Amino acid sequence: MNRLPSGLARVPGFRLESSPEPMTVMDALVGLAAAALTLGVAALLPRPNTRLLLGILLGLVAGVYVGGALAKGGREELLIHGTVALAFVAATLIAFQGRPVVLGIVWWLHAFWDLLLHGGYVATSVAGWYPPACLAYDAVIGGALVYWGTKR
């Protein structure tokens, strides 16, 4: 029997789908290709601008879920995704005060959020391919920031 972690079943907007869409290789490749393109552009920028770009992008990828909720979801879904997006923006602003590794960890936290969405633990109205593609993207961007943060 599929059950949510304790307490989540009573939170509006949280659900466990009986069969979430499986992650395909193509979903992951879309995220990996987008991450490679992003890191290629970021490598051309001066170091401070690289972190600024990647911080802004984190707010944008979190905002995609807000857009999905606005387009197709209900109020509860919008409230959840809006709150989470604001939390990621706040975490990004805090991360700007520290080393790049901190921003990388925030990206990895967003990858964990993608896992919850793709696993069906949280309702989302975005296209089924987006959470797994975003997961791959987030993991690579976060890894690059952690690597850069430990090498600089």
N, C-alpha and C positions, 0 to 999 in steps of 0.2 A: 504494500500500500504506500503510495507517494504521500509524504507529509512534509510540510514546511518546517524549518527549524522552529523551536519553541517560541511561541508568541507571535510569529509573523503571520500566521493564519488569520489573526484578528485585525491586522493592519490593512486598511483599505488600499487597494492597488497591488498588494502582494498576492501572488498566486503561484501555483506550481502547475504548469501545463503538463498534460499526460504524455505528450510527445513533442518536445521542442524540435525545431528544424535541426537536422544534423549539420555540423560545420563541414563544408566542402573544401577541397584543396583550392578551388577557384576563389572562395571567400578569403582564405588566408593569403593567396597570391595577390589579390586586390590590395589588401592591407599592407603586405610587404612591398609591393611596387610603389604605393603611395608614400610609405616611409622612406624608401630609397630616394625617391624624387625630393621629398622634403629635406632629407639630410644632405642631399647634393646641393640644394639651394642654400641651406644653412651653412654649409662648409665655405661658401663664397662670401659670407658676411663676416664683418668683424665680430670677435667673440661676444661682446656685450649684446650685440644685435641678434646673435644666434639664440641666446637664452630668451630674449624678448620675443622673437618670432615663435619659438616653441611654447612659450607661455601663453601667447595669444591663441595659438592653435589649440591648446588644451581647452581653453574656454569655448572655442568654436565646436570642437568635437563633442563636448558635453552638451552644447546647445542644440545639436542635431536631435537629441532625444526630446528636448523641449519642443522643437518644431514638430516632431512626430505627434507629440501629445496635443499640440494646438490643432494640428490638421485632422487627427482621427480619434484621439483619446478623449477620455472624460476629465472632469475636474480633478478627481483623485490622482490620476496619472500625471496631469499637469503639475499638481502640487508636489508630488514626489520628485519628478524630473527637474522641475524648477528649483526646488530646494537643493537637490544634489548638484545641479549645475552651479548654483551660487556657492555651495561649499567648495567645489573645485576651483572656482575663481578666487575665493578667499585663500585656499591652500596655495594656489599659484602665487598670489601676492606675497604671502608669507615666505614661500620658497625663494622668491627674488632676493630676500634678505640674506639668504645663505648661499652655500655652494651649489653648483649645478647638480650634484648628486641628489640634493633635496628635491629639486624639480623632477628629476628622474624617478624618484620614489613616488611622487604625486602622480606621474604618468602611469606607474605600475598600479597604483590604487585605482586609477580609472580602468585599467585592464581588468582588475578584479570586479569592478562594477559591471563591465561588459560580460564577464562570466555569469554574474547573477542574472543579467538580462537574457543572455543566450540560453541559460539553463532553465528559464521560465519562472524564476523566483520572483521577478518583478515584471509587472505589465509594461509593455512597450508597443508603440504603434509604428515604429520604423520598419523598413523593409527587413525581411528575415536575414538577408546576407550582411546587413550593416553591423550588428554586434560582433560577429566573428571577425569581420574584416577590421573593425575598430580594435578588437582585442590584439590582433597581429600588429597593427600599426602602433598601438600604445606600448606594447612590449618592446618593439624595436626602438622607438623614440626614447622610452625610458631607459633602455639599456645603453643607448648612445650617450645620454646625459650622465648616467652613472659612470660610464667609462671615461668620458671627458672630465668629469668631476674628480676622478681619482688620478688622472694623468696630468692635470694642470696645477 
